[in-house]
Amino acid sequence: MNIQELSYDQAMMRVQEIVETLEKGEKGMDELTALVKEASELMKFCRKKLRMTEEEINQALQEDSEN
Amino acid sequence: MQEAISLVTLNKIIRDTLNTQLEPSYWVIAEIGELKAGPNGHAYLDLLEKEGNQTLAKIRGTIWSYTYRTVAAKFQQATGQRLQASMKILAWVTVTFHEVYGISLNIKDIDPAFTLGERAKQRQATIDRLLREGLMDLNKQLALPSVPQRIAVVSSPHAAGYEDFINQLINNSYGYRLHTTLFPAVMQGAEAAHSIRHAVQEAVQTQAFQAIVLVRGGGAALDLECFDDYELAKVLALCPIPVLTGIGHERDETVADLVAHTKLKTPTAVAAFLLDGFLEFEENLLMLHKRMERTVFLHIQHQGKLLDQQELRLRNHIRQELKRSDQQLDQLQHSIKSWSGHGLKMEKHKISELKNSLQKSWNRIIDQEQKTLAQVAKDIARLDPQEHFKRGYTRTEIKGIPLHQSKPSAGDQMQTFTGKQIIESIIQKIDSDEHTGTKL
């Protein structure tokens, strides 16, 4: 899954889903770590994107497509 | 042939006829065709009556400057609009005829209530049509993203409202970035509806925006009729992205407001609404972050406890195992000790028993052998020839062979042993009588 292609609403839904999964407490430590990492990255990206200029967004997307 | 008259005479006749035949004044319903304010303060206009696009009647009209100032101000105050073309009015008029300028209407008053009523009727008809065509709630059904970051703004670049909107968005205290593109439109007057429609369609065509914002310049002069336009309302309703309005008025909603996804009163209110969405989104993120942190903390704490418990269990288990092994060793040691004492005793007992058993067997064998020997001795004694001789039996041999094993014949010499004597004899005769022979 490419974070940068997600809309804010999709990202929010995913984060919500992860937090709810974590709260159920059914995951082992390894899975938990991976989920926390994913949610953290999503949150970080969203908060950064809220403050990105259009050029920065385009640049980020371009860099991503080049990789 | 009728006598010819001069044009002046004719025009005088017309004027006299009109003066005598017409009422001094009329209340007339008409649409303003064209309205021009002259440099002298007078207003010159055309009054029309139309059916569709067809003009059924047309006449020039004038409002003298003094009247115009009063009537226009009253009209604007009541309707929120300036007198302008395409507007339907109820005017109090006097028909005048001038020999040079011809016939015209002198407007002495205009009833704003009629125009308001007409507009309300028109507006209601538009609303009814939009409802009938299912357009009224179409745009409201679209999902407005929580964070619409790419926004098309339809407005006039010089409008105060546009500037307010942009300033509020750009200088937000949270540092949020919204990317706006202006699609310029005329926001008032007869051209406004068409111009706005065109700008909205252009914005839609780029397919680059998440929302369209329709903001209007505020200001003193209110001119909202264009926002009740059916065609504009239809374009907004059919717009594939949410439309937000900030038309800047306090009175009843315009039709554009009614069909829009979200209606806000002013351009700054639209900016605040958008920023609120950003803020709410970020607050939700922070809340989720806190929830996640708390959950992870609890989980780690729980895992730590579980580990502690496991460690404790493991320690106890090892301790018990050690204890058990120790006990086993003790037992084994004890067993070895006790076994070695007891075992020796047992072996001794076994040996002694074996010894007894051997002794018994030995005695039995000796006894048996002795008995056998005694019997043998008896048998030997019984077989002794001397014993036979004693009882009167003798032994006879012919040429050293016992008689019963030889074939005696008459004349043979026999030796007979008696135990004490050996008797020599010669056989005279042999009877073949077995009994006799046997008896011998």
Interface residues (C-beta under 8 A of the other chain):
Chain A: S7 Y8 D9 M12 V15 Q16 I18 V19 L22 E23 G25 M29 L32 V36 A39 S40 M43 C46 R47 K49 L50 R51 M52 T53 E54
Chain B: P145 S146 V147 Q149 R150 Y174 G175 Y176 R177 H179 F278 F281 E282 N284 L285 L288 H289 R291 M292 T295 V296 H299 H302 Q303
